[in-house]
């Protein structure tokens, strides 16, 4: 794709069961990824907004975590139904305050 | 980590041998990742600059690809010896023009 207006990074890292940090991959991150992908497709945004899977973004205890640049917004405890809301707010220049990562975590 | 000043994303995706798009993971991307990690550690920058592995960033034919936000710089055909140069230029507010991804690719 050409250079996107926004780039959504979603942690889908998997760690072994019982790992003390846990991981986004065991907390439904794949379903969250699919929800973002579907929302971008359905709203004809795939040329404006990129979506990329990542390894660890840091605050594992708060996953699934979603990081959006260049807006520099991180969202935590993200669920599939949040994807369309986050994208809509992003394009409106707003943040979805309900799921913003707490300042002490990022 | 706290919110970083810069976030370096490096594609380390692997595709099966012979896949028509190829992949950064088969082009020494792990060594490039290690070089960035070492450069950040050696320069005491791990609290200012984050480093994260990603899936596909787009221009597979030009990998390994490195994407830096919020600066919105993409570098391609990156080699381990480029890591320290890219970081130094980034912190100086400059770009490393030799390895910037061509505009037709990103």
Backbone of each chain as ProteinMPNN parsed JSONL, in Angstrom:
{"seq_chain_A": "XXXXXXXXXXXXXXXXXXXXXXXXXXXXXXXXXXXXXXXXXXXXXXXXXXXXXXXXXXXXXXXXXXXXXXXXXXXXXXXXXXXXXXXXXXXXXXXXXXXXXXXXXX", "coords_chain_A": {"N_chain_A": [[0.843, -1.2, 0.0], [0.299, 2.356, -0.416], [1.85, 5.04, 1.46], [0.308, 5.048, 4.553], [-2.347, 6.953, 6.178], [-2.828, 6.441, 8.83], [-1.515, 3.99, 11.079], [-2.185, 0.956, 12.374], [-1.147, -1.035, 14.952], [-1.143, -4.223, 16.269], [-0.734, -6.297, 18.987], [-0.118, -9.683, 18.767], [1.255, -11.584, 20.046], [2.294, -14.79, 21.236], [2.804, -16.604, 24.175], [4.097, -19.399, 26.095], [1.614, -21.41, 27.774], [0.889, -20.478, 31.106], [3.039, -18.799, 31.392], [4.58, -16.159, 33.211], [4.127, -13.482, 32.378], [1.952, -13.655, 30.78], [0.087, -13.192, 27.7], [-0.93, -11.347, 24.759], [-1.859, -12.921, 22.721], [-3.18, -15.038, 23.896], [-5.429, -13.896, 24.776], [-7.574, -13.436, 23.076], [-6.615, -11.932, 20.958], [-6.376, -12.51, 18.234], [-8.998, -12.508, 17.322], [-9.587, -9.847, 17.742], [-7.843, -8.703, 15.915], [-9.005, -9.639, 13.515], [-11.426, -8.26, 13.667], [-10.639, -5.583, 13.411], [-9.571, -5.743, 10.813], [-11.857, -6.426, 9.298], [-13.472, -4.176, 9.785], [-11.993, -2.17, 8.525], [-12.081, -3.051, 5.875], [-14.857, -3.082, 5.36], [-15.461, -0.411, 5.547], [-14.101, 0.654, 3.496], [-11.434, 1.469, 3.836], [-8.903, 0.505, 3.515], [-6.86, 1.582, 2.017], [-6.152, 3.814, 3.373], [-5.63, 3.291, 6.027], [-3.341, 1.323, 7.654], [-2.793, -2.024, 8.875], [-1.174, -4.033, 11.144], [0.269, -6.948, 12.511], [2.021, -7.466, 15.59], [4.889, -8.26, 17.707], [5.545, -8.19, 21.232], [4.213, -5.323, 22.853], [4.52, -4.18, 25.281], [2.775, -3.538, 27.83], [1.781, -6.208, 28.962], [-0.026, -7.229, 30.831], [-2.318, -5.862, 30.37], [-3.383, -6.515, 27.969], [-5.568, -7.492, 25.204], [-3.389, -5.33, 23.385], [-3.365, -2.344, 21.466], [-1.753, -0.237, 19.26], [-1.488, 2.93, 17.855], [-0.135, 4.795, 15.29], [0.707, 7.735, 13.261], [-0.576, 8.906, 15.42], [0.001, 8.217, 17.997], [-1.444, 6.746, 20.003], [-2.37, 4.456, 22.493], [-4.31, 1.588, 23.076], [-5.895, -0.552, 25.448], [-6.927, -3.761, 26.832], [-8.567, -4.441, 24.705], [-11.444, -5.28, 22.858], [-13.174, -7.237, 20.35], [-15.479, -5.758, 19.548], [-14.719, -3.166, 19.945], [-13.205, -2.316, 17.819], [-14.351, -1.038, 15.486], [-15.271, 1.296, 16.659], [-12.935, 2.507, 17.637], [-11.604, 3.025, 15.208], [-13.401, 4.776, 13.952], [-13.361, 6.967, 15.724], [-10.661, 7.645, 15.545], [-10.406, 8.55, 12.871], [-11.934, 10.764, 13.082], [-10.377, 12.393, 14.525], [-10.403, 12.046, 17.198], [-10.162, 10.459, 20.479], [-10.8, 7.208, 21.846], [-11.805, 7.192, 24.779], [-12.566, 5.327, 26.703], [-11.035, 3.013, 26.444], [-8.39, 3.75, 26.378], [-4.956, 3.208, 27.061], [-3.865, 3.183, 30.405], [-1.993, 5.941, 31.798], [0.075, 5.202, 33.469], [0.944, 2.859, 32.43], [1.751, 3.244, 29.83]], "CA_chain_A": [[0.0, 0.0, 0.0], [1.007, 3.63, -0.306], [2.022, 5.453, 2.849], [-1.034, 5.214, 5.135], [-2.559, 8.089, 7.099], [-2.692, 5.874, 10.176], [-1.013, 2.617, 11.084], [-2.651, 0.269, 13.579], [-0.323, -2.176, 15.329], [-1.863, -5.045, 17.243], [0.074, -7.398, 19.504], [-0.717, -11.026, 18.75], [2.304, -12.488, 20.548], [1.897, -15.943, 22.056], [3.793, -17.204, 25.064], [3.6, -20.693, 26.589], [0.63, -21.375, 28.863], [1.49, -20.388, 32.421], [4.117, -17.806, 31.434], [4.154, -15.152, 34.188], [3.662, -12.233, 31.769], [0.794, -13.856, 29.92], [0.31, -12.685, 26.337], [-2.143, -10.909, 24.057], [-2.332, -14.009, 21.87], [-4.082, -15.933, 24.642], [-6.569, -13.081, 25.245], [-8.502, -13.115, 21.992], [-6.044, -10.926, 20.061], [-6.648, -12.828, 16.828], [-10.356, -12.046, 17.012], [-9.51, -8.383, 17.659], [-7.224, -8.42, 14.607], [-10.018, -9.856, 12.473], [-12.433, -7.198, 13.762], [-10.063, -4.394, 12.768], [-9.473, -5.98, 9.37], [-13.21, -6.351, 8.727], [-13.945, -2.792, 9.855], [-11.297, -1.408, 7.482], [-12.595, -3.483, 4.571], [-16.26, -2.684, 5.202], [-15.544, 1.041, 5.415], [-13.282, 1.046, 2.344], [-10.337, 2.252, 4.417], [-7.633, -0.228, 3.463], [-5.812, 2.418, 1.415], [-5.848, 4.942, 4.269], [-5.243, 2.82, 7.358], [-2.641, 0.033, 7.634], [-3.006, -2.888, 10.044], [-0.014, -4.937, 11.202], [0.485, -7.721, 13.736], [3.338, -7.244, 16.192], [5.281, -8.889, 18.95], [5.181, -7.511, 22.482], [4.181, -3.858, 22.901], [4.896, -3.736, 26.627], [1.925, -3.786, 29.008], [1.152, -7.518, 28.722], [-1.127, -7.479, 31.763], [-3.474, -5.085, 29.937], [-3.705, -6.912, 26.612], [-4.857, -7.167, 23.969], [-2.983, -3.944, 23.212], [-3.399, -1.798, 20.11], [-0.971, 1.006, 19.234], [-1.782, 3.612, 16.589], [0.755, 5.894, 14.916], [1.464, 8.655, 14.098], [-1.395, 9.525, 16.46], [0.572, 7.864, 19.306], [-2.511, 6.324, 20.927], [-2.407, 3.03, 22.801], [-5.531, 1.084, 23.694], [-5.693, -1.814, 26.149], [-8.127, -4.576, 27.09], [-9.401, -4.209, 23.524], [-12.314, -6.383, 22.462], [-13.525, -7.096, 18.936], [-16.492, -4.729, 19.303], [-14.102, -1.836, 20.049], [-12.428, -1.989, 16.623], [-15.03, -0.048, 14.644], [-15.352, 2.555, 17.414], [-11.594, 3.112, 17.644], [-11.319, 3.534, 13.858], [-14.253, 5.943, 13.714], [-12.838, 8.073, 16.528], [-9.362, 8.003, 14.979], [-10.591, 9.338, 11.65], [-12.558, 12.028, 13.49], [-9.408, 13.153, 15.315], [-10.748, 11.882, 18.613], [-9.709, 9.214, 21.084], [-11.845, 6.422, 22.506], [-11.248, 7.307, 26.127], [-12.9, 4.152, 27.523], [-10.047, 1.941, 26.317], [-7.018, 4.256, 26.327], [-4.045, 2.596, 28.037], [-3.58, 4.114, 31.512], [-0.71, 6.637, 31.665], [1.137, 4.507, 34.21], [1.38, 1.679, 31.66], [2.352, 3.656, 28.548]], "C_chain_A": [[0.871, 1.24, 0.0], [1.13, 3.99, 1.175], [0.66, 5.737, 3.482], [-1.124, 6.486, 5.988], [-2.359, 7.646, 8.536], [-2.238, 4.427, 10.062], [-1.384, 1.994, 12.427], [-1.789, -0.971, 13.798], [-1.029, -2.933, 16.443], [-0.964, -6.185, 17.688], [-0.704, -8.705, 19.435], [0.304, -12.05, 19.247], [1.71, -13.614, 21.398], [3.079, -16.379, 22.904], [3.235, -18.542, 25.562], [2.561, -20.492, 27.695], [1.357, -21.332, 30.202], [2.642, -19.407, 32.51], [3.69, -16.649, 32.348], [3.675, -13.829, 33.573], [2.355, -12.409, 31.024], [1.098, -13.364, 28.521], [-1.017, -12.296, 25.711], [-2.73, -12.043, 23.231], [-3.273, -14.977, 22.58], [-5.326, -15.2, 25.123], [-7.397, -12.58, 24.067], [-7.94, -12.091, 20.997], [-6.312, -11.243, 18.592], [-8.046, -12.374, 16.417], [-10.393, -10.519, 16.913], [-8.888, -7.978, 16.32], [-8.268, -8.546, 13.489], [-11.068, -8.746, 12.483], [-11.91, -5.898, 13.151], [-10.016, -4.567, 11.252], [-10.84, -5.844, 8.7], [-13.724, -4.919, 8.716], [-13.272, -1.94, 8.771], [-11.839, -1.761, 6.102], [-14.006, -2.927, 4.351], [-16.422, -1.172, 5.013], [-14.623, 1.581, 4.324], [-12.084, 1.897, 2.763], [-8.972, 1.597, 4.247], [-6.522, 0.558, 2.774], [-5.419, 3.594, 2.301], [-5.266, 4.495, 5.601], [-4.597, 1.437, 7.231], [-2.89, -0.706, 8.945], [-1.906, -3.941, 10.048], [0.015, -5.645, 12.548], [1.882, -7.437, 14.277], [3.627, -8.259, 17.292], [4.944, -7.959, 20.106], [5.276, -5.991, 22.387], [4.419, -3.324, 24.311], [3.973, -4.127, 27.748], [1.088, -5.054, 28.862], [-0.079, -7.725, 29.6], [-2.428, -6.799, 31.306], [-3.936, -5.459, 28.528], [-5.117, -7.433, 26.458], [-4.612, -5.662, 23.823], [-2.927, -3.568, 21.732], [-2.707, -0.439, 20.146], [-1.144, 1.652, 17.868], [-0.837, 4.797, 16.415], [0.299, 6.484, 13.602], [0.65, 9.333, 15.181], [-0.84, 9.271, 17.862], [-0.512, 7.619, 20.357], [-2.329, 4.835, 21.204], [-3.708, 2.699, 23.524], [-5.259, -0.281, 24.308], [-7.03, -2.485, 26.443], [-9.121, -4.436, 25.913], [-10.183, -5.475, 23.177], [-12.74, -6.161, 21.008], [-14.506, -5.953, 18.666], [-15.936, -3.302, 19.44], [-13.485, -1.382, 18.72], [-13.087, -0.878, 15.797], [-15.114, 1.306, 15.342], [-14.002, 3.266, 17.393], [-11.284, 3.726, 16.278], [-12.139, 4.796, 13.584], [-13.731, 7.17, 14.468], [-11.512, 8.581, 15.959], [-9.524, 8.927, 13.775], [-11.244, 10.68, 11.945], [-11.597, 12.899, 14.304], [-9.645, 13.071, 16.812], [-10.074, 10.624, 19.173], [-10.92, 8.52, 21.717], [-11.394, 6.251, 23.955], [-11.473, 6.055, 26.964], [-11.798, 3.102, 27.527], [-8.615, 2.45, 26.189], [-6.176, 3.565, 27.409], [-3.75, 3.605, 29.151], [-2.153, 4.686, 31.407], [0.414, 5.92, 32.419], [1.661, 3.284, 33.462], [2.059, 2.053, 30.343], [2.299, 5.172, 28.401]], "O_chain_A": [[2.043, 1.185, 0.371], [0.57, 3.309, 2.034], [-0.073, 6.593, 2.987], [-0.114, 7.016, 6.452], [-1.796, 8.373, 9.355], [-2.533, 3.736, 9.088], [-0.946, 2.455, 13.482], [-1.712, -1.846, 12.935], [-1.456, -2.345, 17.436], [-0.483, -6.957, 16.858], [-1.805, -8.818, 19.975], [0.227, -13.232, 18.911], [0.765, -13.417, 22.162], [4.203, -16.506, 22.417], [2.033, -18.788, 25.46], [2.625, -19.524, 28.453], [2.327, -22.061, 30.411], [3.18, -19.195, 33.597], [2.546, -16.202, 32.266], [2.886, -13.122, 34.2], [1.708, -11.423, 30.669], [2.262, -13.14, 28.188], [-2.074, -12.819, 26.062], [-3.945, -12.127, 23.055], [-4.071, -15.657, 21.935], [-6.179, -15.785, 25.79], [-7.863, -11.441, 24.064], [-8.703, -11.453, 20.272], [-6.462, -10.325, 17.786], [-8.249, -11.91, 15.295], [-11.134, -9.961, 16.103], [-9.343, -7.035, 15.673], [-8.389, -7.669, 12.634], [-11.546, -8.337, 11.425], [-12.644, -5.193, 12.457], [-10.373, -3.659, 10.501], [-10.958, -5.214, 7.649], [-14.345, -4.49, 7.743], [-13.918, -1.083, 8.169], [-12.033, -0.884, 5.26], [-14.309, -2.374, 3.294], [-17.387, -0.71, 4.403], [-14.389, 2.785, 4.228], [-11.765, 2.905, 2.132], [-7.982, 2.091, 4.786], [-5.348, 0.224, 2.937], [-4.45, 4.294, 2.006], [-4.502, 5.226, 6.23], [-5.229, 0.493, 6.756], [-3.159, -0.098, 9.98], [-1.728, -4.66, 9.065], [-0.187, -5.026, 13.593], [2.814, -7.197, 13.51], [2.752, -9.001, 17.739], [4.139, -7.04, 19.955], [6.27, -5.441, 21.911], [4.51, -2.111, 24.497], [4.337, -4.976, 28.563], [-0.126, -5.002, 28.668], [-1.06, -8.328, 29.166], [-3.508, -7.125, 31.799], [-4.793, -4.782, 27.959], [-5.783, -7.772, 27.436], [-5.487, -4.84, 24.094], [-2.507, -4.35, 20.879], [-3.042, 0.41, 20.972], [-0.968, 0.997, 16.841], [-0.75, 5.678, 17.27], [-0.431, 5.819, 12.867], [1.146, 10.266, 15.813], [-1.156, 10.0, 18.802], [-0.499, 8.201, 21.441], [-2.155, 4.043, 20.278], [-4.146, 3.404, 24.433], [-4.492, -1.073, 23.763], [-8.098, -1.885, 26.325], [-10.332, -4.331, 26.107], [-9.65, -6.584, 23.202], [-12.676, -5.043, 20.498], [-14.376, -5.254, 17.661], [-16.616, -2.339, 19.087], [-13.267, -0.187, 18.52], [-12.437, 0.109, 15.452], [-15.036, 2.348, 14.69], [-13.929, 4.473, 17.16], [-10.754, 4.836, 16.207], [-11.618, 5.772, 13.044], [-13.669, 8.269, 13.917], [-11.271, 9.787, 15.898], [-8.859, 9.958, 13.677], [-11.127, 11.621, 11.16], [-11.951, 14.001, 14.721], [-9.163, 13.898, 17.587], [-9.493, 9.833, 18.43], [-11.914, 9.155, 22.07], [-10.698, 5.297, 24.301], [-10.666, 5.745, 27.84], [-11.64, 2.376, 28.509], [-7.709, 1.662, 25.919], [-6.638, 3.366, 28.533], [-3.421, 4.758, 28.87], [-1.23, 3.993, 30.98], [1.58, 6.028, 32.039], [2.703, 2.735, 33.819], [2.847, 1.277, 29.803], [2.754, 5.711, 27.392]]}, "seq_chain_B": "XXXXXXXXXXXXXXXXXXXXXXXXXXXXXXXXXXXXXXXXXXXXXXXXXXXXXXXXXXXXXXXXXXXXXXXXXXXXXXXXXXXXXXXXXXXXXXXXXXXXXXXXXX", "coords_chain_B": {"N_chain_B": [[7.784, -0.431, 29.264], [7.88, 3.167, 29.612], [6.039, 5.621, 27.682], [7.564, 5.727, 24.575], [9.969, 7.916, 22.9], [10.515, 7.402, 20.266], [9.509, 4.762, 18.09], [10.551, 1.798, 16.857], [9.776, -0.356, 14.32], [10.18, -3.562, 13.069], [10.029, -5.724, 10.396], [9.834, -9.169, 10.697], [8.709, -11.235, 9.458], [8.073, -14.578, 8.352], [7.808, -16.515, 5.459], [6.855, -19.485, 3.612], [9.556, -21.221, 1.976], [10.167, -20.294, -1.372], [7.831, -18.891, -1.688], [5.996, -16.512, -3.582], [6.117, -13.787, -2.809], [8.291, -13.633, -1.203], [10.08, -12.863, 1.868], [10.851, -10.831, 4.75], [11.969, -12.229, 6.83], [13.545, -14.209, 5.708], [15.625, -12.835, 4.787], [17.687, -12.047, 6.463], [16.563, -10.616, 8.548], [16.393, -11.166, 11.29], [19.003, -10.817, 12.207], [19.252, -8.115, 11.719], [17.371, -7.143, 13.519], [18.645, -7.883, 15.927], [20.881, -6.232, 15.752], [19.77, -3.654, 15.956], [18.714, -3.873, 18.546], [21.058, -4.235, 20.061], [22.384, -1.827, 19.522], [20.688, 0.008, 20.749], [20.865, -0.785, 23.418], [23.623, -0.463, 23.928], [23.903, 2.261, 23.68], [22.407, 3.194, 25.698], [19.663, 3.662, 25.338], [17.268, 2.404, 25.7], [15.105, 3.249, 27.164], [14.133, 5.358, 25.764], [13.677, 4.689, 23.137], [11.653, 2.421, 21.548], [11.523, -0.996, 20.407], [10.17, -3.245, 18.184], [9.107, -6.352, 16.877], [7.43, -7.147, 13.824], [4.685, -8.343, 11.74], [4.02, -8.437, 8.217], [4.995, -5.462, 6.534], [4.544, -4.426, 4.081], [6.215, -3.628, 1.51], [7.533, -6.179, 0.437], [9.448, -7.008, -1.408], [11.545, -5.354, -0.985], [12.684, -5.843, 1.415], [14.973, -6.453, 4.217], [12.539, -4.544, 5.975], [12.151, -1.54, 7.828], [10.281, 0.411, 9.998], [9.634, 3.543, 11.323], [8.048, 5.285, 13.844], [6.87, 8.142, 15.79], [7.989, 9.417, 13.625], [7.487, 8.616, 11.061], [9.122, 7.289, 9.082], [10.319, 5.062, 6.665], [12.607, 2.459, 6.137], [14.446, 0.466, 3.815], [15.874, -2.618, 2.508], [17.565, -3.031, 4.623], [20.52, -3.474, 6.488], [22.489, -5.138, 9.047], [24.587, -3.377, 9.819], [23.51, -0.905, 9.341], [21.917, -0.194, 11.444], [22.893, 1.268, 13.753], [23.503, 3.667, 12.524], [21.041, 4.565, 11.523], [19.65, 4.963, 13.941], [21.205, 6.958, 15.158], [20.897, 9.08, 13.333], [18.15, 9.422, 13.511], [17.775, 10.346, 16.153], [19.017, 12.728, 15.888], [17.261, 14.123, 14.431], [17.335, 13.722, 11.756], [17.296, 12.037, 8.514], [18.33, 8.845, 7.214], [19.34, 8.885, 4.276], [20.329, 7.09, 2.392], [19.105, 4.61, 2.714], [16.381, 5.006, 2.763], [13.044, 4.019, 2.11], [11.964, 3.793, -1.239], [9.775, 6.261, -2.692], [7.8, 5.237, -4.333], [7.207, 2.839, -3.246], [6.375, 3.159, -0.635]], "CA_chain_B": [[8.468, 0.873, 29.242], [7.026, 4.341, 29.472], [5.816, 5.972, 26.278], [8.867, 6.053, 23.987], [10.039, 9.046, 21.954], [10.445, 6.797, 18.935], [9.181, 3.333, 18.102], [11.098, 1.151, 15.67], [9.104, -1.604, 13.968], [10.993, -4.308, 12.116], [9.356, -6.931, 9.917], [10.589, -10.423, 10.74], [7.781, -12.28, 8.998], [8.605, -15.691, 7.557], [6.898, -17.255, 4.582], [7.507, -20.713, 3.151], [10.528, -21.098, 0.884], [9.562, -20.31, -2.693], [6.642, -18.023, -1.748], [6.288, -15.48, -4.588], [6.417, -12.46, -2.241], [9.465, -13.666, -0.334], [9.788, -12.357, 3.205], [11.996, -10.232, 5.447], [12.572, -13.228, 7.705], [14.545, -15.0, 4.983], [16.652, -11.89, 4.296], [18.571, -11.593, 7.538], [15.867, -9.67, 9.415], [16.705, -11.42, 12.707], [20.288, -10.173, 12.499], [18.992, -6.667, 11.765], [16.726, -6.915, 14.822], [19.677, -7.952, 16.969], [21.744, -5.047, 15.638], [19.04, -2.525, 16.56], [18.644, -4.087, 19.998], [22.387, -3.979, 20.623], [22.689, -0.391, 19.416], [19.902, 0.708, 21.774], [21.438, -1.112, 24.726], [24.969, 0.115, 24.063], [23.8, 3.719, 23.779], [21.549, 3.513, 26.84], [18.482, 4.288, 24.744], [16.097, 1.525, 25.763], [13.965, 3.964, 27.751], [13.684, 6.412, 24.842], [13.351, 4.146, 21.816], [11.127, 1.058, 21.595], [11.846, -1.85, 19.253], [9.14, -4.288, 18.147], [8.982, -7.175, 15.677], [6.095, -7.107, 13.216], [4.381, -9.043, 10.505], [4.307, -7.745, 6.946], [4.852, -4.007, 6.449], [4.122, -4.053, 2.724], [7.085, -3.802, 0.34], [8.324, -7.389, 0.709], [10.581, -7.137, -2.33], [12.601, -4.424, -0.572], [13.056, -6.143, 2.794], [14.232, -6.19, 5.445], [11.967, -3.215, 6.123], [12.119, -0.963, 9.181], [9.358, 1.539, 9.991], [9.827, 4.29, 12.566], [7.022, 6.27, 14.192], [5.982, 8.954, 14.952], [8.729, 10.115, 12.565], [6.974, 8.157, 9.763], [10.222, 6.978, 8.168], [10.544, 3.646, 6.381], [13.879, 2.091, 5.521], [14.401, -0.833, 3.143], [17.148, -3.281, 2.249], [18.36, -2.67, 5.801], [21.529, -4.445, 6.911], [22.82, -4.919, 10.459], [25.461, -2.212, 10.021], [22.728, 0.334, 9.209], [21.097, 0.061, 12.63], [23.433, 2.368, 14.567], [23.427, 4.912, 11.74], [19.636, 4.999, 11.5], [19.302, 5.477, 15.269], [21.913, 8.233, 15.362], [20.25, 10.104, 12.501], [16.808, 9.627, 14.062], [17.861, 11.181, 17.356], [19.478, 14.053, 15.451], [16.2, 14.732, 13.631], [17.693, 13.563, 10.348], [17.011, 10.724, 7.93], [19.468, 8.179, 6.577], [18.775, 8.897, 2.924], [20.807, 5.945, 1.592], [18.253, 3.428, 2.853], [14.956, 5.331, 2.81], [12.221, 3.287, 1.149], [11.56, 4.658, -2.353], [8.413, 6.796, -2.56], [6.823, 4.411, -5.059], [6.922, 1.638, -2.447], [5.729, 3.532, 0.636]], "C_chain_B": [[7.436, 1.999, 29.212], [6.861, 4.651, 27.981], [7.14, 6.401, 25.639], [8.806, 7.296, 23.103], [9.898, 8.547, 20.521], [10.177, 5.308, 19.081], [9.627, 2.736, 16.77], [10.399, -0.194, 15.476], [9.892, -2.289, 12.863], [10.243, -5.562, 11.692], [10.296, -8.123, 10.006], [9.709, -11.575, 10.265], [8.507, -13.343, 8.178], [7.5, -16.298, 6.713], [7.606, -18.52, 4.118], [8.506, -20.426, 2.034], [9.798, -21.179, -0.452], [8.306, -19.469, -2.806], [6.932, -16.846, -2.683], [6.603, -14.093, -4.008], [7.733, -12.452, -1.475], [9.099, -13.172, 1.048], [11.049, -11.777, 3.828], [12.731, -11.271, 6.295], [13.622, -14.09, 7.023], [15.69, -14.131, 4.476], [17.411, -11.258, 5.457], [17.9, -10.635, 8.515], [16.175, -9.915, 10.898], [18.031, -10.785, 13.107], [20.129, -8.649, 12.556], [18.322, -6.311, 13.091], [17.776, -6.891, 15.933], [20.574, -6.719, 16.936], [21.059, -3.807, 16.22], [19.016, -2.67, 18.078], [19.99, -3.771, 20.653], [22.724, -2.496, 20.601], [21.923, 0.399, 20.481], [20.482, 0.458, 23.162], [22.769, -0.39, 24.926], [24.935, 1.633, 24.226], [22.81, 4.158, 24.856], [20.25, 4.194, 26.41], [17.202, 3.469, 24.92], [14.892, 2.173, 26.448], [13.419, 5.061, 26.845], [13.159, 5.864, 23.52], [12.883, 2.696, 21.972], [11.463, 0.323, 20.3], [10.888, -3.033, 19.268], [9.181, -5.028, 16.818], [7.562, -7.09, 15.137], [5.949, -8.172, 12.145], [4.596, -8.099, 9.333], [4.026, -6.246, 7.012], [4.552, -3.538, 5.022], [5.105, -4.366, 1.605], [8.073, -4.962, 0.508], [9.569, -7.464, -0.165], [11.773, -6.295, -1.9], [13.095, -4.709, 0.848], [14.521, -6.458, 2.965], [13.795, -4.717, 5.565], [11.862, -2.814, 7.589], [11.255, 0.296, 9.109], [9.444, 2.241, 11.338], [8.742, 5.354, 12.711], [7.405, 6.964, 15.476], [6.702, 9.714, 13.85], [8.193, 9.756, 11.179], [8.081, 8.032, 8.724], [10.231, 5.47, 7.933], [11.879, 3.464, 5.67], [13.773, 0.69, 4.944], [15.808, -1.336, 2.848], [18.119, -2.998, 3.406], [19.297, -3.812, 6.175], [21.922, -4.147, 8.355], [23.658, -3.659, 10.693], [24.738, -0.875, 9.845], [22.066, 0.739, 10.523], [21.607, 1.267, 13.429], [23.338, 3.702, 13.839], [22.003, 5.452, 11.746], [19.243, 5.603, 12.849], [19.956, 6.838, 15.521], [21.242, 9.36, 14.577], [18.866, 10.451, 13.063], [16.848, 10.589, 15.239], [18.341, 12.593, 17.031], [18.419, 14.771, 14.619], [16.452, 14.642, 12.139], [17.181, 12.225, 9.816], [18.285, 10.162, 7.318], [19.051, 7.926, 5.128], [19.159, 7.668, 2.11], [19.844, 4.768, 1.619], [16.766, 3.755, 2.977], [14.211, 4.52, 1.748], [11.811, 4.224, 0.014], [10.083, 5.057, -2.262], [7.385, 5.936, -3.292], [6.45, 3.145, -4.295], [6.213, 1.953, -1.131], [5.604, 5.04, 0.734]], "O_chain_B": [[6.281, 1.8, 28.837], [7.479, 4.008, 27.132], [7.773, 7.344, 26.115], [7.74, 7.681, 22.621], [9.254, 9.177, 19.682], [10.568, 4.681, 20.066], [9.144, 3.119, 15.704], [10.429, -1.056, 16.355], [10.229, -1.675, 11.851], [9.864, -6.375, 12.535], [11.403, -8.102, 9.468], [9.932, -12.733, 10.619], [9.428, -13.046, 7.416], [6.399, -16.56, 7.198], [8.829, -18.616, 4.219], [8.32, -19.499, 1.245], [8.923, -22.024, -0.643], [7.756, -19.335, -3.899], [8.0, -16.24, -2.592], [7.289, -13.304, -4.656], [8.243, -11.386, -1.132], [7.915, -13.071, 1.371], [12.165, -12.17, 3.488], [13.949, -11.207, 6.46], [14.496, -14.645, 7.69], [16.609, -14.62, 3.82], [17.734, -10.071, 5.425], [18.587, -9.914, 9.238], [16.213, -8.966, 11.681], [18.167, -10.274, 14.218], [20.792, -7.979, 13.348], [18.66, -5.305, 13.714], [17.789, -5.989, 16.77], [20.981, -6.219, 17.985], [21.698, -3.003, 16.898], [19.265, -1.71, 18.806], [20.038, -3.108, 21.689], [23.288, -1.971, 21.56], [22.455, 1.353, 21.048], [20.579, 1.373, 23.979], [23.005, 0.218, 25.969], [25.83, 2.219, 24.835], [22.422, 5.324, 24.927], [19.8, 5.16, 27.025], [16.166, 3.808, 24.348], [13.771, 1.681, 26.316], [12.363, 5.63, 27.123], [12.316, 6.479, 22.867], [13.626, 1.848, 22.467], [11.658, 0.932, 19.248], [10.806, -3.748, 20.267], [9.278, -4.409, 15.758], [6.605, -6.974, 15.902], [6.913, -8.802, 11.708], [5.28, -7.083, 9.458], [2.971, -5.815, 7.479], [4.329, -2.347, 4.803], [4.86, -5.282, 0.82], [9.273, -4.759, 0.694], [10.62, -7.927, 0.279], [12.885, -6.493, -2.389], [13.839, -3.911, 1.419], [15.234, -6.702, 1.992], [14.563, -3.793, 5.298], [11.534, -3.62, 8.459], [11.476, 1.152, 8.252], [9.337, 1.597, 12.382], [8.545, 6.198, 11.836], [8.218, 6.417, 16.221], [6.101, 10.57, 13.201], [8.414, 10.498, 10.222], [7.993, 8.592, 7.631], [10.159, 4.69, 8.882], [12.229, 4.199, 4.746], [13.097, -0.172, 5.506], [16.788, -0.595, 2.925], [19.31, -2.762, 3.203], [18.901, -4.977, 6.176], [21.715, -3.033, 8.837], [23.445, -2.953, 11.679], [25.295, 0.175, 10.166], [21.694, 1.9, 10.692], [20.84, 2.177, 13.742], [23.121, 4.743, 14.459], [21.783, 6.646, 11.95], [18.579, 6.638, 12.895], [19.318, 7.754, 16.041], [21.045, 10.458, 15.097], [18.465, 11.615, 13.087], [16.055, 11.528, 15.315], [18.108, 13.532, 17.793], [18.641, 15.89, 14.155], [15.864, 15.384, 11.352], [16.694, 11.389, 10.577], [19.197, 10.903, 6.952], [18.482, 6.884, 4.804], [18.403, 7.245, 1.235], [19.77, 4.008, 0.654], [15.967, 2.864, 3.268], [14.693, 4.357, 0.627], [11.354, 5.338, 0.274], [9.249, 4.274, -1.807], [6.217, 5.912, -2.906], [5.492, 2.459, -4.651], [5.524, 1.095, -0.578], [5.088, 5.553, 1.727]]}, "name": "protein", "num_of_chains": 2, "seq": "XXXXXXXXXXXXXXXXXXXXXXXXXXXXXXXXXXXXXXXXXXXXXXXXXXXXXXXXXXXXXXXXXXXXXXXXXXXXXXXXXXXXXXXXXXXXXXXXXXXXXXXXXXXXXXXXXXXXXXXXXXXXXXXXXXXXXXXXXXXXXXXXXXXXXXXXXXXXXXXXXXXXXXXXXXXXXXXXXXXXXXXXXXXXXXXXXXXXXXXXXXXXXXXXXXXX"}
